[in-house]
Amino acid sequence: MMLYPPVAELVEKTGNRYQLVNLVARRARAISAEAEENGEILEKKPVSAAIDEVYTGKLTIDK
């Protein structure tokens, strides 16, 4: 089974796996909270949305 986007590419964008997991988890919680607050139904899971944001470069770590 092939994962998309590849984890190795996500790790390159964040520096290491720990930062990747931390960044995605924080953003996923924020996406979930925003949706609940606004009464929105999400099209995809918050974690998937956060991973997509990292992969496209919309979400980055401040260094």
Long-range contacts (C-beta under 8 A, 24 or more apart in sequence): 5-51, 5-52, 5-55, 9-55, 10-51, 10-54, 10-55, 13-54, 13-55, 13-57, 13-60, 14-54, 14-60, 14-61, 15-61, 15-63, 19-61, 20-54, 23-50, 23-54, 23-59, 23-61, 24-50, 24-51, 24-54, 25-50, 27-53, 27-54, 27-59
